[in-house]
Amino acid sequence: MTAKYLVGMELDVTQVSNNNTFTDKNQMREDTVEAIGLLQQLGILNGTNGKFNPKGNLTRAEISKILTVTIMLLGEEE
């Protein structure tokens, strides 16, 4: 959802790789692997110990980071 929002807000992601390096990407839905890779390369998602943990729950701190970095990225585009 965050990746689609960034593209919808016309953030220029053409120079950003969507390479997903999480070691558990085989547990992700196929249609989300590249979007998660994009967010990883933008520094929005870091995971833990090289894993994304797609079936895990987000903490308040993690969602706060996602929102903060997303807003900062959009602010840089102006």
CNS distance restraints for C-alpha pairs under 8 A (distance, minus, plus):
assign (resid   1 and name CA) (resid   5 and name CA) 6.18 0.50 0.50
assign (resid   2 and name CA) (resid   6 and name CA) 6.23 0.50 0.50
assign (resid   2 and name CA) (resid  39 and name CA) 7.97 0.50 0.50
assign (resid   2 and name CA) (resid  70 and name CA) 7.89 0.50 0.50
assign (resid   3 and name CA) (resid   7 and name CA) 6.34 0.50 0.50
assign (resid   3 and name CA) (resid  35 and name CA) 5.74 0.50 0.50
assign (resid   3 and name CA) (resid  36 and name CA) 7.60 0.50 0.50
assign (resid   3 and name CA) (resid  38 and name CA) 7.22 0.50 0.50
assign (resid   3 and name CA) (resid  39 and name CA) 6.55 0.50 0.50
assign (resid   4 and name CA) (resid   8 and name CA) 5.96 0.50 0.50
assign (resid   4 and name CA) (resid  35 and name CA) 7.96 0.50 0.50
assign (resid   5 and name CA) (resid   9 and name CA) 6.06 0.50 0.50
assign (resid   6 and name CA) (resid  10 and name CA) 6.38 0.50 0.50
assign (resid   6 and name CA) (resid  11 and name CA) 5.47 0.50 0.50
assign (resid   6 and name CA) (resid  70 and name CA) 7.63 0.50 0.50
assign (resid   6 and name CA) (resid  74 and name CA) 7.63 0.50 0.50
assign (resid   7 and name CA) (resid  11 and name CA) 5.51 0.50 0.50
assign (resid   7 and name CA) (resid  12 and name CA) 7.45 0.50 0.50
assign (resid   7 and name CA) (resid  13 and name CA) 7.50 0.50 0.50
assign (resid   9 and name CA) (resid  74 and name CA) 7.79 0.50 0.50
assign (resid  11 and name CA) (resid  73 and name CA) 7.91 0.50 0.50
assign (resid  11 and name CA) (resid  74 and name CA) 6.56 0.50 0.50
assign (resid  11 and name CA) (resid  77 and name CA) 6.75 0.50 0.50
assign (resid  12 and name CA) (resid  77 and name CA) 7.97 0.50 0.50
assign (resid  16 and name CA) (resid  38 and name CA) 7.00 0.50 0.50
assign (resid  16 and name CA) (resid  41 and name CA) 6.90 0.50 0.50
assign (resid  16 and name CA) (resid  42 and name CA) 7.32 0.50 0.50
assign (resid  17 and name CA) (resid  37 and name CA) 7.63 0.50 0.50
assign (resid  17 and name CA) (resid  38 and name CA) 6.22 0.50 0.50
assign (resid  17 and name CA) (resid  41 and name CA) 6.47 0.50 0.50
assign (resid  18 and name CA) (resid  34 and name CA) 5.29 0.50 0.50
assign (resid  18 and name CA) (resid  35 and name CA) 6.74 0.50 0.50
assign (resid  18 and name CA) (resid  36 and name CA) 7.63 0.50 0.50
assign (resid  18 and name CA) (resid  37 and name CA) 4.58 0.50 0.50
assign (resid  18 and name CA) (resid  38 and name CA) 4.04 0.50 0.50
assign (resid  18 and name CA) (resid  39 and name CA) 7.72 0.50 0.50
assign (resid  18 and name CA) (resid  40 and name CA) 7.91 0.50 0.50
assign (resid  18 and name CA) (resid  41 and name CA) 6.69 0.50 0.50
assign (resid  19 and name CA) (resid  34 and name CA) 6.65 0.50 0.50
assign (resid  19 and name CA) (resid  37 and name CA) 5.00 0.50 0.50
assign (resid  19 and name CA) (resid  38 and name CA) 6.74 0.50 0.50
assign (resid  19 and name CA) (resid  41 and name CA) 7.35 0.50 0.50
assign (resid  20 and name CA) (resid  25 and name CA) 7.34 0.50 0.50
assign (resid  20 and name CA) (resid  33 and name CA) 6.54 0.50 0.50
assign (resid  20 and name CA) (resid  34 and name CA) 6.35 0.50 0.50
assign (resid  20 and name CA) (resid  36 and name CA) 6.63 0.50 0.50
assign (resid  20 and name CA) (resid  37 and name CA) 3.73 0.50 0.50
assign (resid  20 and name CA) (resid  38 and name CA) 7.23 0.50 0.50
assign (resid  20 and name CA) (resid  40 and name CA) 7.00 0.50 0.50
assign (resid  20 and name CA) (resid  41 and name CA) 7.92 0.50 0.50
assign (resid  21 and name CA) (resid  25 and name CA) 7.70 0.50 0.50
assign (resid  21 and name CA) (resid  37 and name CA) 7.01 0.50 0.50
assign (resid  21 and name CA) (resid  50 and name CA) 7.63 0.50 0.50
assign (resid  22 and name CA) (resid  47 and name CA) 7.68 0.50 0.50
assign (resid  22 and name CA) (resid  50 and name CA) 5.37 0.50 0.50
assign (resid  22 and name CA) (resid  51 and name CA) 4.98 0.50 0.50
assign (resid  22 and name CA) (resid  52 and name CA) 5.91 0.50 0.50
assign (resid  23 and name CA) (resid  50 and name CA) 5.95 0.50 0.50
assign (resid  23 and name CA) (resid  51 and name CA) 5.42 0.50 0.50
assign (resid  23 and name CA) (resid  52 and name CA) 7.71 0.50 0.50
assign (resid  24 and name CA) (resid  28 and name CA) 7.38 0.50 0.50
assign (resid  24 and name CA) (resid  51 and name CA) 5.60 0.50 0.50
assign (resid  24 and name CA) (resid  52 and name CA) 6.51 0.50 0.50
assign (resid  24 and name CA) (resid  53 and name CA) 6.96 0.50 0.50
assign (resid  25 and name CA) (resid  33 and name CA) 6.59 0.50 0.50
assign (resid  25 and name CA) (resid  51 and name CA) 7.98 0.50 0.50
assign (resid  25 and name CA) (resid  52 and name CA) 7.47 0.50 0.50
assign (resid  27 and name CA) (resid  54 and name CA) 6.85 0.50 0.50
assign (resid  28 and name CA) (resid  32 and name CA) 6.71 0.50 0.50
assign (resid  28 and name CA) (resid  33 and name CA) 6.34 0.50 0.50
assign (resid  28 and name CA) (resid  54 and name CA) 5.98 0.50 0.50
assign (resid  29 and name CA) (resid  33 and name CA) 6.72 0.50 0.50
assign (resid  31 and name CA) (resid  35 and name CA) 7.94 0.50 0.50
assign (resid  32 and name CA) (resid  36 and name CA) 6.01 0.50 0.50
assign (resid  33 and name CA) (resid  37 and name CA) 6.13 0.50 0.50
assign (resid  34 and name CA) (resid  38 and name CA) 6.12 0.50 0.50
assign (resid  35 and name CA) (resid  39 and name CA) 6.37 0.50 0.50
assign (resid  36 and name CA) (resid  40 and name CA) 6.07 0.50 0.50
assign (resid  36 and name CA) (resid  45 and name CA) 7.70 0.50 0.50
assign (resid  37 and name CA) (resid  41 and name CA) 6.15 0.50 0.50
assign (resid  38 and name CA) (resid  42 and name CA) 6.18 0.50 0.50
assign (resid  39 and name CA) (resid  43 and name CA) 6.29 0.50 0.50
assign (resid  39 and name CA) (resid  44 and name CA) 5.19 0.50 0.50
assign (resid  39 and name CA) (resid  45 and name CA) 5.68 0.50 0.50
assign (resid  40 and name CA) (resid  44 and name CA) 5.80 0.50 0.50
assign (resid  40 and name CA) (resid  45 and name CA) 4.66 0.50 0.50
assign (resid  40 and name CA) (resid  46 and name CA) 6.00 0.50 0.50
assign (resid  41 and name CA) (resid  45 and name CA) 7.94 0.50 0.50
assign (resid  43 and name CA) (resid  69 and name CA) 7.72 0.50 0.50
assign (resid  44 and name CA) (resid  65 and name CA) 7.21 0.50 0.50
assign (resid  44 and name CA) (resid  66 and name CA) 5.44 0.50 0.50
assign (resid  44 and name CA) (resid  69 and name CA) 5.95 0.50 0.50
assign (resid  44 and name CA) (resid  70 and name CA) 6.97 0.50 0.50
assign (resid  45 and name CA) (resid  66 and name CA) 7.03 0.50 0.50
assign (resid  46 and name CA) (resid  50 and name CA) 7.97 0.50 0.50
assign (resid  46 and name CA) (resid  52 and name CA) 7.51 0.50 0.50
assign (resid  47 and name CA) (resid  51 and name CA) 5.34 0.50 0.50
assign (resid  47 and name CA) (resid  52 and name CA) 4.53 0.50 0.50
assign (resid  47 and name CA) (resid  53 and name CA) 7.33 0.50 0.50
assign (resid  48 and name CA) (resid  52 and name CA) 6.52 0.50 0.50
assign (resid  58 and name CA) (resid  62 and name CA) 5.89 0.50 0.50
assign (resid  58 and name CA) (resid  63 and name CA) 6.41 0.50 0.50
assign (resid  59 and name CA) (resid  63 and name CA) 6.41 0.50 0.50
assign (resid  60 and name CA) (resid  64 and name CA) 6.03 0.50 0.50
assign (resid  61 and name CA) (resid  65 and name CA) 6.22 0.50 0.50
assign (resid  62 and name CA) (resid  66 and name CA) 6.31 0.50 0.50
assign (resid  63 and name CA) (resid  67 and name CA) 6.20 0.50 0.50
assign (resid  64 and name CA) (resid  68 and name CA) 5.99 0.50 0.50
assign (resid  65 and name CA) (resid  69 and name CA) 5.96 0.50 0.50
assign (resid  66 and name CA) (resid  70 and name CA) 6.04 0.50 0.50
assign (resid  67 and name CA) (resid  71 and name CA) 6.12 0.50 0.50
assign (resid  68 and name CA) (resid  72 and name CA) 6.15 0.50 0.50
assign (resid  69 and name CA) (resid  73 and name CA) 6.09 0.50 0.50
assign (resid  70 and name CA) (resid  74 and name CA) 6.33 0.50 0.50
assign (resid  71 and name CA) (resid  75 and name CA) 6.14 0.50 0.50
assign (resid  72 and name CA) (resid  76 and name CA) 6.31 0.50 0.50
assign (resid  73 and name CA) (resid  77 and name CA) 6.75 0.50 0.50
assign (resid  74 and name CA) (resid  78 and name CA) 7.22 0.50 0.50
